């Protein structure tokens, strides 16, 4: 018996499947091609996880995170984050190892964004962060690369901005066009860094606007005053 699996299946709603499939771009050639849905929205998944995460085994998490159904993968990741938050160092290490060994199943932007910085970012707050640079530079998928930048959200919230800028530089240096979802992620994290120190973001952007992908730049400058935002966009 798998409590999380069974509780999630009990919440399936066929009327929501088509809408979720469109939202997460599951059509031919789209980034979520072939993904399947149970029709469970995120607030419901969070409710189930709150009720089920305590006492879940890694075998139960394995069954859910490797599921063909998107919501079961998300439930497993949210439960893993909860276990990590309430664990000591040894169990936290097991959570991180589990996460990194299942990256192939973390294959859409919500699965990345709702798990990576609360788990991987938190783990690396007082540790070497080279793993994130490796993922950003050499990740096999756009999702692994996205984990590399989005995990730095935890550092930003701790007032540590250096890694966000350094990893953003990695994306600017890539020789192939950046996927739209990577442009948005990098721009988003730069914007978040700018909320902490707008002057530093401005200094970083000034010499780089001309070589930044348009979407990345637009996300990065979103919180600047209108006149400044227009000036920076005009340089792009």
C-alpha positions as CSV (number, residue, x, y, z in Angstrom):
1,X,0.0,0.0,0.0
2,X,1.3,3.5,-0.9
3,X,-0.7,6.1,1.0
4,X,0.4,9.0,-1.2
5,X,-0.3,7.2,-4.5
6,X,-3.7,6.0,-3.3
7,X,-4.7,9.4,-1.9
8,X,-3.7,11.2,-5.2
9,X,-5.6,8.7,-7.3
10,X,-8.7,9.4,-5.2
11,X,-8.5,13.0,-6.2
12,X,-8.4,12.5,-10.0
13,X,-10.8,14.7,-12.0
14,X,-11.2,13.8,-15.6
15,X,-12.8,17.1,-16.4
16,X,-9.5,18.9,-15.7
17,X,-7.2,16.7,-17.8
18,X,-7.6,18.5,-21.1
19,X,-7.0,21.9,-19.6
20,X,-3.9,20.8,-17.7
21,X,-2.5,19.0,-20.8
22,X,-2.8,22.2,-22.8
23,X,-1.4,24.4,-20.0
24,X,1.7,22.2,-19.7
25,X,2.2,22.0,-23.5
26,X,1.9,18.2,-24.0
27,X,1.2,18.3,-27.8
28,X,3.6,17.0,-30.5
29,X,6.9,19.0,-30.5
30,X,6.0,20.9,-27.3
31,X,8.2,20.8,-24.2
32,X,5.8,18.6,-22.3
33,X,5.1,16.2,-25.2
34,X,3.5,13.0,-24.1
35,X,3.0,13.8,-20.4
36,X,-0.2,12.5,-18.8
37,X,-2.4,14.0,-16.2
38,X,-4.9,12.9,-13.6
39,X,-6.6,16.3,-13.6
40,X,-5.5,17.3,-10.1
41,X,-4.6,21.0,-9.5
42,X,-1.7,22.1,-7.4
43,X,-3.7,23.2,-4.3
44,X,-5.3,19.8,-4.1
45,X,-1.9,18.1,-4.5
46,X,-0.5,20.2,-1.7
47,X,-3.4,19.2,0.5
48,X,-2.8,15.5,-0.1
49,X,0.9,15.9,0.6
50,X,0.3,17.7,3.9
51,X,-1.8,14.8,5.0
52,X,0.5,12.0,3.7
53,X,4.2,13.0,3.9
54,X,4.9,11.9,7.4
55,X,6.3,8.3,7.5
56,X,6.5,7.9,3.7
57,X,9.3,5.6,2.6
58,X,11.7,6.2,-0.2
59,X,10.1,3.2,-2.0
60,X,6.7,4.9,-1.9
61,X,8.3,8.1,-3.2
62,X,10.0,6.1,-5.9
63,X,6.7,4.7,-7.1
64,X,5.2,8.2,-7.3
65,X,8.1,10.1,-8.8
66,X,8.6,7.6,-11.6
67,X,4.9,7.6,-12.5
68,X,3.7,8.5,-16.0
69,X,1.3,10.9,-14.3
70,X,2.5,14.5,-13.8
71,X,0.7,15.1,-10.6
72,X,2.1,12.0,-8.9
73,X,5.6,13.1,-9.7
74,X,4.8,16.5,-8.3
75,X,3.3,15.0,-5.1
76,X,6.5,12.9,-4.6
77,X,8.7,16.0,-5.0
78,X,6.6,18.1,-2.6
79,X,6.6,15.2,-0.1
80,X,10.4,14.9,-0.4
81,X,10.7,18.6,0.3
82,X,8.7,18.2,3.5
83,X,10.7,15.2,4.6
84,X,13.9,17.2,4.0
85,X,12.7,20.2,5.9
86,X,12.0,18.1,9.0
87,X,15.0,15.9,8.8
88,X,18.5,15.8,10.3
89,X,21.6,15.9,8.2
90,X,21.8,12.2,7.4
91,X,18.2,12.0,6.2
92,X,18.6,15.3,4.4
93,X,21.6,13.8,2.5
94,X,19.4,10.8,1.5
95,X,16.7,13.2,0.2
96,X,19.3,15.1,-1.9
97,X,20.7,11.9,-3.3
98,X,17.2,10.7,-4.1
99,X,16.5,14.0,-5.9
100,X,19.6,13.9,-7.9
101,X,19.2,10.3,-8.9
102,X,15.7,11.0,-10.2
103,X,16.3,14.1,-12.3
104,X,15.0,12.4,-15.4
105,X,11.5,12.5,-13.9
106,X,11.7,16.2,-13.0
107,X,10.7,17.1,-16.5
108,X,8.5,20.2,-16.5
109,X,9.0,23.8,-15.2
110,X,6.6,23.4,-12.2
111,X,8.3,20.2,-11.1
112,X,11.6,22.1,-11.1
113,X,10.4,25.3,-9.5
114,X,8.4,23.8,-6.7
115,X,11.2,21.5,-5.5
116,X,14.7,22.5,-6.4
117,X,15.5,25.6,-4.3
118,X,13.6,24.4,-1.3
119,X,15.7,21.2,-1.3
120,X,18.8,21.4,-3.4
121,X,19.3,25.2,-2.8
122,X,18.7,24.7,1.0
123,X,21.2,21.9,1.1
124,X,23.9,23.9,-0.6
125,X,23.5,27.1,1.5
126,X,26.5,26.2,3.5
127,X,28.2,23.8,1.0
128,X,30.1,24.0,-2.2
129,X,27.8,25.0,-5.1
130,X,29.7,23.6,-8.0
131,X,26.9,21.1,-8.7
132,X,24.6,24.0,-9.8
133,X,27.2,25.4,-12.2
134,X,27.6,21.9,-13.7
135,X,23.9,21.5,-14.2
136,X,23.6,25.0,-15.7
137,X,26.5,24.4,-18.1
138,X,26.2,20.7,-18.9
139,X,22.7,19.6,-17.9
140,X,21.4,17.0,-20.4
141,X,17.9,18.6,-20.6
142,X,16.5,22.1,-20.2
143,X,15.1,21.0,-16.9
144,X,18.5,20.1,-15.4
145,X,19.8,23.4,-16.7
146,X,16.8,25.2,-15.1
147,X,17.5,23.5,-11.8
148,X,21.0,25.1,-12.0
149,X,19.7,28.6,-12.0
150,X,16.4,28.3,-10.1
151,X,18.1,26.6,-7.1
152,X,19.8,29.9,-6.4
153,X,16.5,31.4,-5.2
154,X,17.4,30.1,-1.8
155,X,20.7,31.9,-1.8
156,X,19.0,35.2,-2.9
157,X,16.5,34.9,0.0
158,X,19.6,34.5,2.3
159,X,21.0,37.7,0.8
160,X,23.7,35.8,-1.3
161,X,23.6,37.0,-4.9
162,X,26.9,36.0,-6.4
163,X,25.9,32.6,-7.6
164,X,22.8,33.9,-9.4
165,X,24.9,36.3,-11.4
166,X,27.7,33.8,-12.1
167,X,25.3,31.1,-13.3
168,X,23.4,33.7,-15.4
169,X,26.7,34.4,-17.1
170,X,27.0,30.7,-18.0
171,X,23.7,30.9,-19.9
172,X,24.7,34.1,-21.7
173,X,27.8,32.3,-22.9
174,X,26.0,29.3,-24.4
175,X,26.6,28.9,-28.2
176,X,23.1,27.7,-29.0
177,X,19.9,29.7,-28.7
178,X,18.4,29.4,-25.2
179,X,15.0,27.7,-24.9
180,X,12.3,30.2,-23.9
181,X,11.8,28.5,-20.5
182,X,15.5,29.0,-19.7
183,X,15.4,32.6,-20.8
184,X,12.4,33.2,-18.5
185,X,14.1,31.3,-15.6
186,X,17.3,33.3,-15.8
187,X,15.5,36.6,-16.2
188,X,13.2,35.8,-13.2
189,X,16.2,35.0,-11.0
190,X,18.0,38.2,-12.0
191,X,14.8,40.1,-11.2
192,X,14.7,38.5,-7.8
193,X,18.4,39.4,-7.2
194,X,17.5,43.0,-8.2
195,X,14.8,43.2,-5.5
196,X,17.7,42.7,-3.0
197,X,20.1,45.1,-4.7
198,X,18.7,47.1,-7.7
199,X,21.9,48.9,-8.2
200,X,23.9,45.7,-8.6
201,X,21.5,44.4,-11.1
202,X,21.7,47.6,-13.1
203,X,25.5,47.5,-13.2
204,X,25.4,43.9,-14.3
205,X,22.9,44.5,-17.1
206,X,24.3,47.7,-18.6
207,X,27.2,46.0,-20.5
208,X,25.2,42.8,-21.3
209,X,21.8,44.1,-22.6
210,X,22.9,43.8,-26.2
211,X,23.7,40.2,-26.0
212,X,20.9,39.1,-23.7
213,X,18.0,37.2,-25.3
214,X,14.9,39.4,-25.5
215,X,12.7,37.4,-23.1
216,X,15.5,37.1,-20.5
217,X,16.1,40.8,-20.6
218,X,12.4,41.6,-20.4
219,X,12.0,39.4,-17.3
220,X,15.1,40.9,-15.7
221,X,14.1,44.5,-16.0
222,X,10.5,44.1,-15.1
223,X,10.7,45.8,-11.7
224,X,12.7,48.8,-12.8
225,X,10.9,52.2,-13.2
226,X,9.2,52.5,-16.6
227,X,11.8,54.9,-18.1
228,X,14.7,52.8,-17.0
229,X,13.0,49.6,-18.2
230,X,12.4,51.1,-21.6
231,X,16.0,52.4,-21.8
232,X,17.5,49.0,-21.0
233,X,15.1,47.2,-23.4
234,X,16.1,49.6,-26.2
235,X,19.7,48.5,-25.7
236,X,18.8,44.9,-26.2
